Amino acid sequence: MKANLLGICSIAAMCLFPSFGFSASGVTKKISKSTVYTTAENTPLKITQTGTLQFNQAKQPLEKEIWIFIDPAQKFQSIVGIGGAITDAAAETFAKLPESAQKELLTAFYDPKNGLGYSIVRTNIGSCDFSSDSYSYVANNDEQLKTFSVSHDEKYKIPLLKKAIATAGGKLPLFVSPWSPPAWMKDNNDLLHGGKLLPKYRQLWANYLIKFIKTYEQKGMPVWGVSVQNEPMAVQTWESCIFTADEERDFIKNFIGPTLEKSGMKNIKLLAWDHNRDLLYHRASTIMADPQAAKYIWGFGYHWYETWSGSGMQFENLKRVKEAFPSKNLLFSEGCIEKYDASKTKEWWLGERYGKAMINDFNNGNSGWVDWNILLDQNGGPNHVGNFCYAPVHADTNTGKLTYTNIFYYQGHFSKFVKPGAKRIACSTTRDQLLATAFLNKDGKIVVIAMNPTDNPMDYNLFIEGVTAPVKCLPHSISTLIIE
């Protein structure tokens, strides 16, 4: 796929329907434009404009029919952004590509018009599994942080971050996460294999995180948010560090929260947990039970690795947290499909797992969705512990060829059309097999995303404030409907 083919939203003439209207804020407005974009298995459709909607006066829905009901008057959480992570692995792979492929990739992900319009990015503080080596930013036993330097990141990661920000139009919220404190700050004296932060270094570690944020900002990369610890309950063969719920609560309350505040960084969004959906409620309830810890956090990050199969992904846990703590936000902060196999990059289930997760996450209160590596090489790496995974795009670093998995397109059905500041609105379907969610962008456009993961067509009727439109829904497809 070439960059010029990424004009995947080229707009053909759109039909006008002046006689029907909807109300987004209590005021009836006419539907002036409506467009459908589709990606489907066994077709050339890849976020391709496939038609317009023909609206008619609504009739009483019947049980035997399939419907999606949209109610723009019922608004829920605001969306902060949709994007992916620029890791060491993504940046190293990018650096090995010819300039033409680099430009293509940047356009594909970050150009708001000709690409997916990614609107948030995550990166690792220090090394993680998707690094070629293990590293931290200070020399051993430097308790004054005098040797602190991000020179390691200057070679690959910072240049790619800056190019991504520029391609996105000069603004791209950056979310940063630590995998481990320096080995000498931990009780196992090891960056890897879990271990815990030594109590005597809690304030020093908070200072280290602040220093990282300040350094990145001084280099032209404003930081939107920071998580306390990536996957704090996972003892991994790669960089990891354990924080129990009580330990994370106390670190937030006594160290990282006050240090952010004293450093003039109250605007930085602090996220707790940053681990799987399964233990999300326990972590959230433990921290929220302490007002002195709760006051510092913006919300909770979460991942999806608790269930590899993609079934039973515990979406209800998000809903429980949002119901209990409506003032706090939920952010999907990492997910990928593991056990990379180059022979399977064209398999359709890869994207469908993303589509199912994104629709259900948003419907259960999530405010943003951040994929893991945006780019990996032909082996699913580089990765210093052999944890090779899939990404939306894989690059053959020998030939410079880019391979777009359908993960790229499924995510694009959200990121290209749902803009930061959008509100999720009420959306209901009459069949479990038909997945759907809907949003109201700040410009008044309504975005409906519908997914059919079955082997059969599932044509349906779209109902919105007194008018309906029939919609074709292909097998194993995802569509985005834009209503203006």
C-alpha positions as CSV (number, residue, x, y, z in Angstrom):
1,M,0.0,0.0,0.0
2,K,1.4,3.4,-1.0
3,A,0.9,6.7,0.7
4,N,-1.3,8.1,-2.1
5,L,-3.7,5.3,-1.5
6,L,-4.1,6.4,2.1
7,G,-6.4,9.2,0.9
8,I,-8.9,6.6,2.2
9,C,-11.5,9.2,2.9
10,S,-11.6,10.9,-0.5
11,I,-15.0,12.5,-0.6
12,A,-17.3,11.8,-3.5
13,A,-20.5,13.8,-4.0
14,M,-22.8,13.2,-1.1
15,C,-26.6,13.1,-1.3
16,L,-28.6,15.8,0.4
17,F,-31.7,15.0,2.4
18,P,-33.2,18.3,3.4
19,S,-36.6,17.1,4.6
20,F,-35.5,15.1,7.6
21,G,-33.8,16.1,10.8
22,F,-32.2,15.2,14.1
23,S,-31.5,17.0,17.3
24,A,-28.0,16.9,18.9
25,S,-28.7,19.5,21.6
26,G,-32.5,19.9,21.7
27,V,-32.6,21.9,18.5
28,T,-33.8,20.1,15.3
29,K,-31.3,20.2,12.6
30,K,-31.6,18.9,9.0
31,I,-29.5,16.0,7.8
32,S,-27.4,17.6,5.1
33,K,-24.8,14.8,4.4
34,S,-24.4,11.2,5.2
35,T,-21.6,8.9,4.2
36,V,-20.6,5.3,4.8
37,Y,-17.0,4.0,4.9
38,T,-16.4,0.2,4.9
39,T,-13.6,-2.3,5.5
40,A,-14.6,-5.9,4.7
41,E,-13.0,-9.4,4.3
42,N,-12.6,-10.8,0.8
43,T,-13.1,-7.4,-0.8
44,P,-10.8,-4.5,-1.8
45,L,-12.7,-2.2,0.7
46,K,-10.3,-0.6,3.2
47,I,-11.9,2.4,4.9
48,T,-13.5,3.0,1.5
49,Q,-16.5,5.2,0.8
50,T,-19.2,2.8,-0.1
51,G,-22.3,5.0,-0.4
52,T,-24.6,7.5,1.3
53,L,-27.6,6.9,3.4
54,Q,-31.2,7.4,2.1
55,F,-33.3,8.5,5.0
56,N,-37.1,8.1,5.2
57,Q,-39.8,8.8,7.8
58,A,-39.5,6.3,10.6
59,K,-42.0,3.5,11.1
60,Q,-42.5,1.3,14.1
61,P,-39.6,-1.2,14.3
62,L,-40.5,-4.9,14.3
63,E,-38.9,-7.6,16.3
64,K,-37.9,-9.6,13.2
65,E,-35.9,-6.7,11.8
66,I,-32.4,-5.7,12.7
67,W,-32.0,-2.1,14.0
68,I,-29.4,0.3,15.4
69,F,-31.0,3.1,17.4
70,I,-29.1,6.4,17.9
71,D,-30.1,9.0,20.5
72,P,-27.9,12.1,20.3
73,A,-29.6,13.7,23.3
74,Q,-28.1,11.1,25.6
75,K,-24.4,12.0,26.0
76,F,-21.8,10.2,28.0
77,Q,-18.0,10.4,28.4
78,S,-15.7,12.7,26.4
79,I,-13.0,11.2,24.2
80,V,-9.4,12.3,24.7
81,G,-7.8,10.5,21.8
82,I,-7.1,7.3,19.8
83,G,-3.6,6.2,18.9
84,G,-0.7,3.9,19.5
85,A,2.7,3.6,21.2
86,I,6.0,4.8,19.8
87,T,8.4,2.4,21.6
88,D,12.1,1.8,21.1
89,A,11.2,-1.1,18.8
90,A,8.9,1.0,16.6
91,A,11.5,3.8,16.4
92,E,14.4,1.5,15.7
93,T,12.4,-0.2,12.9
94,F,11.3,3.1,11.5
95,A,15.0,4.3,11.4
96,K,15.9,1.4,9.2
97,L,13.4,2.3,6.5
98,P,14.0,4.3,3.3
99,E,12.8,7.9,3.4
100,S,9.8,7.1,1.2
101,A,8.6,4.4,3.5
102,Q,9.1,6.6,6.5
103,K,7.0,9.4,5.0
104,E,4.3,6.9,4.0
105,L,4.2,5.5,7.5
106,L,4.0,8.9,9.2
107,T,1.2,10.0,6.8
108,A,-0.6,6.7,7.3
109,F,-0.9,7.1,11.1
110,Y,-0.7,10.8,11.9
111,D,-2.0,12.9,9.0
112,P,-5.5,14.0,9.9
113,K,-6.7,14.2,6.3
114,N,-4.8,11.5,4.4
115,G,-4.2,9.0,7.2
116,L,-5.8,7.7,10.4
117,G,-5.4,10.9,12.3
118,Y,-4.0,9.3,15.5
119,S,-4.5,11.8,18.3
120,I,-2.6,10.5,21.3
121,V,0.7,8.6,21.7
122,R,2.3,6.6,24.4
123,T,6.0,5.9,25.0
124,N,8.1,4.0,27.6
125,I,10.2,5.7,30.3
126,G,13.4,3.7,30.2
127,S,13.6,0.3,28.6
128,C,10.7,-2.2,28.2
129,D,10.4,-5.6,26.4
130,F,10.1,-3.7,23.1
131,S,13.6,-2.3,23.4
132,S,16.8,-3.8,22.0
133,D,18.6,-3.5,25.3
134,S,17.9,-2.7,28.9
135,Y,18.7,0.8,30.1
136,S,17.9,3.6,32.6
137,Y,18.7,7.3,32.5
138,V,21.2,7.6,35.5
139,A,24.4,6.0,36.6
140,N,24.4,3.4,39.4
141,N,23.8,4.9,42.8
142,D,23.4,8.4,41.6
143,E,21.0,9.6,44.3
144,Q,21.3,13.2,43.2
145,L,20.3,12.4,39.6
146,K,23.3,14.4,38.4
147,T,23.9,12.0,35.5
148,F,20.3,12.0,34.3
149,S,20.3,11.9,30.5
150,V,17.9,10.8,27.8
151,S,20.7,10.5,25.3
152,H,19.6,6.9,24.6
153,D,16.3,8.1,23.3
154,E,17.9,10.8,21.1
155,K,19.0,8.2,18.6
156,Y,15.7,6.7,17.5
157,K,12.7,7.4,19.7
158,I,12.8,11.2,20.1
159,P,13.3,11.9,16.4
160,L,10.2,9.7,15.6
161,L,8.1,11.3,18.3
162,K,8.9,14.7,16.9
163,K,8.1,13.7,13.3
164,A,4.8,12.2,14.5
165,I,3.9,15.4,16.3
166,A,4.7,17.5,13.2
167,T,2.7,15.2,10.9
168,A,-0.3,15.4,13.3
169,G,-0.2,19.2,12.9
170,G,2.0,20.2,15.8
171,K,0.0,18.8,18.7
172,L,-0.1,15.2,19.8
173,P,-0.8,14.4,23.5
174,L,2.0,12.2,24.9
175,F,1.4,9.6,27.6
176,V,4.4,8.1,29.3
177,S,4.8,5.0,31.4
178,P,7.7,3.4,33.4
179,W,8.4,-0.3,33.3
180,S,11.0,-0.3,36.1
181,P,13.0,2.0,38.3
182,P,16.8,1.6,37.9
183,A,18.0,-1.7,39.3
184,W,19.8,-0.2,42.2
185,M,16.5,1.3,43.5
186,K,14.9,-2.1,43.7
187,D,15.0,-4.9,46.3
188,N,16.1,-7.5,43.6
189,N,18.8,-5.2,42.2
190,D,17.4,-6.0,38.7
191,L,15.5,-4.1,36.0
192,L,13.8,-7.4,35.1
193,H,11.9,-10.1,36.9
194,G,9.6,-7.9,39.1
195,G,11.0,-6.9,42.4
196,K,9.9,-3.8,44.3
197,L,11.0,-0.2,44.7
198,L,12.9,0.1,47.9
199,P,11.1,2.3,50.5
200,K,14.1,4.6,50.9
201,Y,14.0,5.5,47.2
202,R,10.3,6.3,46.8
203,Q,10.9,10.1,46.7
204,L,13.9,9.7,44.5
205,W,11.9,7.6,42.1
206,A,9.1,10.3,42.0
207,N,11.8,12.9,41.3
208,Y,13.2,10.8,38.5
209,L,9.8,10.6,36.8
210,I,9.4,14.3,37.1
211,K,12.9,14.9,35.7
212,F,12.0,12.7,32.7
213,I,8.8,14.7,32.0
214,K,10.6,18.0,32.3
215,T,13.4,16.8,30.0
216,Y,11.0,15.6,27.3
217,E,9.1,18.9,27.5
218,Q,12.3,20.9,27.2
219,K,13.0,19.0,24.1
220,G,9.7,20.0,22.5
221,M,7.5,17.1,23.5
222,P,4.8,18.2,25.9
223,V,3.6,15.4,28.2
224,W,-0.2,14.9,28.6
225,G,-0.1,12.1,31.1
226,V,1.9,9.6,33.1
227,S,1.1,6.3,34.7
228,V,2.5,5.3,38.1
229,Q,3.7,1.9,36.9
230,N,3.2,-0.3,33.8
231,E,1.6,-3.6,34.8
232,P,2.3,-3.4,38.5
233,M,1.1,-6.9,39.3
234,A,3.2,-8.7,36.6
235,V,6.5,-10.4,37.4
236,Q,7.9,-10.5,33.8
237,T,11.1,-11.8,32.3
238,W,11.5,-8.2,31.0
239,E,11.4,-4.8,32.8
240,S,8.8,-4.9,35.6
241,C,8.2,-3.8,39.2
242,I,5.5,-4.8,41.6
243,F,3.1,-2.4,43.4
244,T,0.3,-3.8,45.4
245,A,-2.9,-1.8,45.5
246,D,-2.0,-0.4,48.9
247,E,1.6,0.4,47.8
248,E,0.4,2.2,44.7
249,R,-2.2,4.2,46.7
250,D,0.5,5.3,49.2
251,F,3.0,6.1,46.4
252,I,0.4,8.3,44.8
253,K,-0.7,10.0,48.0
254,N,2.8,10.6,49.5
255,F,5.2,10.8,46.6
256,I,4.2,11.1,43.0
257,G,1.1,13.1,43.5
258,P,2.6,15.8,45.8
259,T,5.8,15.9,43.7
260,L,3.8,16.6,40.5
261,E,2.0,19.4,42.3
262,K,5.1,20.9,43.8
263,S,6.8,20.9,40.4
264,G,4.0,22.9,38.8
265,M,2.6,19.9,36.9
266,K,-0.9,19.6,38.3
267,N,-2.1,19.7,34.6
268,I,-0.3,16.3,34.0
269,K,-2.9,13.5,34.0
270,L,-1.9,10.9,36.5
271,L,-3.1,7.4,35.8
272,A,-3.2,4.5,38.2
273,W,-3.2,0.7,37.5
274,D,-2.2,0.5,33.8
275,H,-2.8,-3.2,33.9
276,N,-5.5,-5.7,32.9
277,R,-9.3,-5.4,33.2
278,D,-9.6,-8.3,35.6
279,L,-8.3,-6.6,38.7
280,L,-9.3,-3.1,37.6
281,Y,-12.2,-2.7,40.2
282,H,-10.1,-3.8,43.1
283,R,-7.3,-1.3,42.3
284,A,-9.7,1.5,41.6
285,S,-11.7,1.0,44.8
286,T,-8.6,0.7,46.9
287,I,-7.2,4.1,45.7
288,M,-10.6,5.8,45.6
289,A,-11.3,4.9,49.2
290,D,-8.5,7.2,50.2
291,P,-9.4,10.9,49.4
292,Q,-5.8,12.0,49.7
293,A,-4.8,9.6,47.0
294,A,-7.9,9.9,44.9
295,K,-7.5,13.7,44.5
296,Y,-4.3,13.3,42.5
297,I,-5.4,10.9,39.8
298,W,-7.2,11.6,36.5
299,G,-8.2,8.0,36.1
300,F,-7.2,4.4,35.5
301,G,-5.3,2.9,32.6
302,Y,-6.0,-0.7,31.6
303,H,-4.8,-3.5,29.2
304,W,-6.5,-6.5,27.7
305,Y,-4.0,-9.4,28.3
306,E,-6.2,-11.2,31.0
307,T,-7.9,-13.3,28.3
308,W,-5.8,-14.3,25.2
309,S,-8.7,-15.7,23.3
310,G,-10.6,-12.4,23.0
311,S,-13.7,-13.8,24.5
312,G,-14.9,-12.9,28.0
313,M,-12.8,-9.8,28.0
314,Q,-14.5,-8.5,31.2
315,F,-15.8,-5.3,29.7
316,E,-18.3,-5.1,32.6
317,N,-15.4,-4.3,34.9
318,L,-15.0,-0.9,33.2
319,K,-18.7,-0.2,33.6
320,R,-18.5,-1.1,37.4
321,V,-15.6,1.4,37.8
322,K,-17.3,4.2,35.9
323,E,-20.6,3.7,37.8
324,A,-18.8,3.7,41.2
325,F,-16.4,6.6,40.4
326,P,-18.0,8.7,37.6
327,S,-15.6,11.6,38.2
328,K,-12.6,9.5,37.1
329,N,-11.7,8.5,33.6
330,L,-10.8,5.2,31.9
331,L,-8.1,4.9,29.3
332,F,-7.2,1.8,27.3
333,S,-3.4,2.2,27.6
334,E,-2.0,-0.9,25.9
335,G,-3.0,-4.0,23.9
336,C,-1.6,-6.1,21.2
337,I,-1.9,-9.7,19.8
338,E,1.0,-11.8,21.0
339,K,2.9,-14.8,19.5
340,Y,3.8,-13.2,16.1
341,D,3.6,-15.4,13.0
342,A,4.6,-13.8,9.8
343,S,2.3,-16.2,7.8
344,K,-0.8,-14.9,9.6
345,T,-0.5,-11.1,9.1
346,K,-3.4,-11.2,6.6
347,E,-5.8,-13.1,8.9
348,W,-9.0,-11.3,9.5
349,W,-9.5,-12.1,13.2
350,L,-6.6,-9.8,14.1
351,G,-8.6,-6.7,13.3
352,E,-11.9,-8.1,14.5
353,R,-10.4,-8.5,18.0
354,Y,-9.6,-4.8,18.0
355,G,-13.0,-3.8,16.7
356,K,-14.8,-5.9,19.4
357,A,-12.6,-4.5,22.1
358,M,-12.9,-0.9,21.0
359,I,-16.7,-0.9,20.6
360,N,-17.2,-2.6,24.0
361,D,-14.6,-0.4,25.8
362,F,-16.2,2.8,24.6
363,N,-19.7,1.6,25.4
364,N,-18.6,0.8,28.9
365,G,-17.2,4.2,29.7
366,N,-13.7,4.3,28.2
367,S,-12.4,7.8,27.2
368,G,-9.4,6.9,25.0
369,W,-7.8,3.9,23.2
370,V,-4.0,3.6,22.9
371,D,-2.7,0.6,21.0
372,W,0.8,-0.9,21.7
373,N,3.6,-0.6,19.0
374,I,2.5,1.3,15.9
375,L,5.2,-0.5,13.9
376,L,7.3,-3.6,14.3
377,D,9.7,-5.4,12.0
378,Q,9.3,-8.6,10.0
379,N,10.0,-10.7,13.1
380,G,7.5,-8.9,15.4
381,G,10.3,-7.0,17.2
382,P,12.9,-6.0,18.0
383,N,12.4,-7.3,21.5
384,H,15.3,-8.2,23.9
385,V,13.4,-11.1,25.5
386,G,11.8,-12.7,22.5
387,N,8.3,-11.5,23.2
388,F,7.4,-11.0,19.5
389,C,4.0,-9.5,18.7
390,Y,1.7,-8.2,16.0
391,A,1.4,-4.5,15.1
392,P,-0.9,-2.6,12.8
393,V,2.0,-2.3,10.4
394,H,5.1,-4.5,9.9
395,A,8.2,-3.4,8.0
396,D,10.7,-5.7,6.2
397,T,13.8,-3.9,7.2
398,N,15.7,-5.7,4.4
399,T,13.4,-4.5,1.6
400,G,11.7,-1.4,3.1
401,K,8.3,-2.9,2.3
402,L,5.4,-2.1,4.7
403,T,2.7,-4.6,5.4
404,Y,-0.6,-3.3,6.7
405,T,-2.5,-5.7,8.8
406,N,-6.3,-5.2,9.1
407,I,-5.6,-4.0,12.6
408,F,-4.6,-0.8,11.0
409,Y,-8.0,-0.4,9.2
410,Y,-10.2,-1.5,12.1
411,Q,-8.5,1.1,14.4
412,G,-8.8,3.7,11.6
413,H,-12.6,3.4,11.6
414,F,-12.4,5.0,15.0
415,S,-9.3,7.3,14.9
416,K,-10.0,8.9,11.5
417,F,-13.6,9.9,12.4
418,V,-13.9,10.2,16.2
419,K,-12.1,13.4,17.2
420,P,-10.8,14.5,20.6
421,G,-13.6,16.2,22.5
422,A,-16.3,14.0,21.0
423,K,-19.0,12.7,23.3
424,R,-20.2,9.1,23.2
425,I,-23.9,9.1,22.6
426,A,-26.6,6.4,23.2
427,C,-26.5,3.6,20.7
428,S,-28.4,0.3,20.9
429,T,-28.7,-2.7,18.6
430,T,-31.3,-5.4,18.4
431,R,-28.9,-8.3,17.8
432,D,-25.9,-9.3,19.9
433,Q,-24.0,-10.2,16.8
434,L,-24.2,-6.7,15.5
435,L,-21.7,-4.5,17.5
436,A,-22.1,-0.7,17.4
437,T,-21.2,2.5,19.2
438,A,-21.7,6.2,18.4
439,F,-20.2,9.6,19.0
440,L,-21.1,13.3,18.6
441,N,-18.1,15.3,17.4
442,K,-17.7,18.9,18.5
443,D,-18.5,20.0,15.0
444,G,-21.9,18.4,15.2
445,K,-21.2,15.4,13.1
446,I,-22.5,12.1,14.4
447,V,-20.2,9.1,13.9
448,V,-21.7,5.6,14.1
449,I,-19.4,2.5,14.0
450,A,-21.0,-0.8,13.3
451,M,-19.2,-4.2,13.1
452,N,-20.4,-7.5,11.7
453,P,-18.1,-10.3,12.8
454,T,-20.2,-13.1,11.4
455,D,-20.0,-15.1,8.2
456,N,-23.4,-13.7,6.9
457,P,-24.6,-10.3,5.7
458,M,-26.4,-8.5,8.4
459,D,-28.3,-5.6,6.8
460,Y,-30.0,-3.3,9.3
461,N,-32.0,-0.1,9.7
462,L,-30.5,2.9,11.3
463,F,-32.9,4.9,13.4
464,I,-32.2,8.5,14.5
465,E,-34.9,10.9,15.8
466,G,-37.8,10.0,13.7
467,V,-36.0,9.0,10.5
468,T,-34.5,5.8,9.3
469,A,-32.1,4.6,6.7
470,P,-31.4,1.0,5.4
471,V,-27.7,0.0,5.7
472,K,-25.9,-2.8,3.9
473,C,-23.6,-4.7,6.3
474,L,-21.2,-7.2,4.7
475,P,-19.9,-10.4,6.4
476,H,-16.8,-9.8,8.6
477,S,-16.9,-6.0,8.1
478,I,-16.7,-2.8,10.0
479,S,-18.3,0.4,8.8
480,T,-18.3,4.1,9.9
481,L,-21.3,6.1,9.2
482,I,-21.0,9.9,9.2
483,I,-24.2,11.9,9.7
484,E,-24.1,15.7,9.4
